[in-house]
C-alpha cells in the first residue's frame, strides 16, 4: 500500500511539473520560456525528420549524428555522404555563430534574445520551405539538396545557440542525451534526488511528436509540409516571444 502511495505521489508530481512547464505559474523563474522551448523542441523533430528522410542520411540539428555519419561515409557504408554531413556541420556552426552574436547583443533581456533568434530562424525555415515546395525534387537536384541543408543547418544552429544562452534547465531544444540520462540517473530508483522527470519527459515527448508527425507527412508524400509545420510553429512562437520584449519582469534578466 505504501509503495502504491509513493508511486501515485511521484506520478502526480511529474504531471504537475509537466503542466507547469506548459503553463508556468505567475512569477515563475523562467517566465514563458519553458513552453517556448518546448515549441522549439517540436520544431527540431519536424526539421530533422525532413533532413534525414527527404535529404538523405543527414541531420541538421543533431550534430553528433553527423559526426558519426561522416565516419560511416569514410568507411564506405552505403547511403551516407561525407559532403552532406560536412555541409550540415558547417552550416550549423555558422548558425551557432550567428546565434551567439544575437545572444551577446541581447543577453540583458531574455525575451528580446529569444524573439530575435526566432525571427532569424523563422526566415531561414520559410526560405527552406519555399525551396523544398517550389524547387525541383531534392533527388533530382544536388544544388537544391545542399541549399536546404545550408538553410536548415543555419536555422538550427541559431536556435541551439539561443537555447544555450537562455539556459532553461532540461530544455535544450535539440539534444536529448543529457535529458534522458538525467531522467534515469537522478531518479530515486538510482539513488538520486528525483524531481524534474515531468519536464524532462515532456521535452522527450515534444521531439518525438515533431519527428513522428514529420515522418508521417514525408512517408505519405507531403515532405514540404513538414517544413511548413515548423514555420507555423515558429510564427506562433515568435508572436508570443515578441510581446515580451517590453517586459521588465524578473525572468527577462539573465
Buried (B, 14 or more C-beta within 10 A) or exposed (E): EEEEEEEEEBEEBBEEBBEBBEEBEEEBEBBBBBBBBBBBBBBBBBBBBBBBBBBBBBBBBBBEBBEBBBEBBEEEEEEBBEEBBBBBBBBBBBBBBBBBEBBEEBBEBBBBBBBBBBBBBBBBBBBBBBBBEEBEEBEEBEEBBBBBBBBBBBBBBBBBBBBBBBEBBBBBBBBBEEBBEBBEEBBEEEEBEBBBBBBBBBBBBBBBBBBEBBBEBBEEEEBBBBBBBBBBBBBBBBEBBBEBBEBEBEBBEE
